[in-house]
Amino acid sequence: MSQAPWKKYLCSTCGTVYDEAEGDADSGIAPGTRFEDLPEDWICPVCGTAKAGFEPYA
């Protein structure tokens, strides 16, 4: 069974990209953490926008 490819998500406020393959080391999020598995209180590490403010990014 193959794993789905890593996805990226774009902050609609500042343009920061959350890359599932890279995670968010500054927030203690390990590489390989899927966006849907981020805590609900996770925020953009640059501008503080809530997780809901991110959109899928090609």
ABEGO torsion letter per residue (X at the ends): XBBBBBBBBBBAAAGBBBBAAAEBAAAGBBBGBBAAABBAABBBAAAGBBAAABBBBX
